[in-house]
Amino acid sequence: MTLIRPRFAFEAPVEAEVLVPEHFAPTSLAKAGRLRVAYGRQSCPLEELFEIEADGEEALILEGDFSRVKKIGRAMTEGLLIVRGNAGMHLGSSMAGGTIRVEGKVDAWAGAMMRGGTIEIAGSAGPYLAGAYPGELKGMMGGTVLVRGDVALRAGERMRRGIIAIGGRAGEFAGSHAVAGTVVVFGLLGGRAGAGSKRGTVVALGGLDEELLPTFCQGGLYRPLFLMPLLRFLADCGFPVTHAHRQGPYRRWTGDVTSLGKGEILVHEKL
Amino acid sequence: MLFRGVEIERTYAEAFKMWGTRLVITAETEGWAQVAAEAASGFAISVIGCGCEAGIEGPVPPEKTPDGRPGVAVLLFASSRKDLEKQLVGRVGQGIMTCATTACFSGLDGDETVPVGGKLRYFGDGHQGSKVIDGRRYWRIPVMDGEFLVEDRFAMQRSVGGGNFLILADSAAAALEAAQSAVTAMRSVKGTILPFPGGVVRSGSKVGSRYKFLSASTNSAYCPSLRSLVDSELPPEVQAVYEIVIDGLDEAAVARAMKVGIEAAARPGVVRISAGNYGGSLGQFQFHLQEILSEEEGGDRS
């Protein structure tokens, strides 16, 4: 494994998109310390800001406070990256493969526009989780994001594929403008969920924080079968799936009628 | 060779390469899953007359099905990938999608796949949708009791069709009893099915006939009533013959099933156990009866 620790407490944000497992493979390890990162308005070598220890194993472990370090795991394609602490903005944005595991919380834009791979976050996540950057039409386009805690607003905005599971509450506008993909919320689902969505699914297992938008129309009360393999997958990932979740039933709301209207919000009915 | 007083003929069963797949059908109850499984595997006795051979492999407990509901596994075999795809789409669409509360999943893993859900989805008339979960794509097709969930592609593998043995007995009752006993024992062998009705074949066939339009006809050498008219293979005391045909996902599974079946069929009244072959010129696999019977339990022939 390669272990990286901050040499000091950062006073300015660090932009370190070089922190991906690919750069720390045994063959390229010698050059890794000389990779450039941005510290505030300066550009400096990675080893100036971080201690790097390596023993040739493939996992990349970041230990310490990385909450001011942005773009960790950006565009990574393979391998395992573990953050033992908090992580800054844009974690795993545009990633295409591999696994990022954060043992703390993450800031905004984690998994933004990701195309594949898995992000696991033990704590909470900031806004725009797996979302689309301003001006972009496509948010998350594949992969899996698993957040144990709460998530701020606009999770899965403009998503096109993939799964986002949220163990706690989801802020407003979850799954807004989605074209496809699935957002599963175990806690309360915030208001305006699915606003402007064409397709895609938001599953509310823990109830609604407020009424759904009036642009969603009530469908039937049933047990959507696709939820069964999905819930099994999430249970295997350690989410608190209960017998009641599996049994349903779920109230189906379809919308947003201001858009294509084929999106759905499935609300678990507690009988 | 004698086994429990029954002669095991020094011969072999000749079997063929096929493409096989496993469907896992789930439903709200095992009963409904069974209904769908029976519908999907109906009229699938022989590739020649039915296009494929299929049968129920057995129940799948909820903890082993993708959706956590009770399930039944069906094996389906065909001569080519194209035939398998055609049969799968037809049988899943007609036999399973139409059956209350069901869902259908691929029961095999592998790179060789054929589209099933991807073709059936059009039944949703634009309201269908897909979900990719844990690397597998499923299609959700709206139906009148909710939705039919079907996997996009089903994996298939090279398989073996036409493993067989013949039970020659001194009475029709003894032959049937031995055949039933064999079938009961063989049903427990995973990865195999017995595609004929009740697992037993009464109208064994030979290649060709005296009629130009007919490619197979009754196995006259094993028909007791024709003993005086043809070159019979039957000893004088034999009054009835039943055949057991086995299809399996691999050679080892077919061999295991044959061994279990022959052991169970070796009962009082059975005179000889033989097998059907074409002189080794047609099939790619040969299952030698005496070798199979001599193998250790759990032995793998592949």
Interface residues (C-beta under 8 A of the other chain):
Chain A: G142 R161 G162 I163 A180 T182 R199 T201 G220 Y222 R223 P224 L225 F226 M228 P229 L230 L231 R232 F233 R246 K262
Chain B: P66 D67 G68 R69 A103 H127 G129 K131 V132 I133 D134 R136 Y138 R140 D145 G146 E147 F148 L149
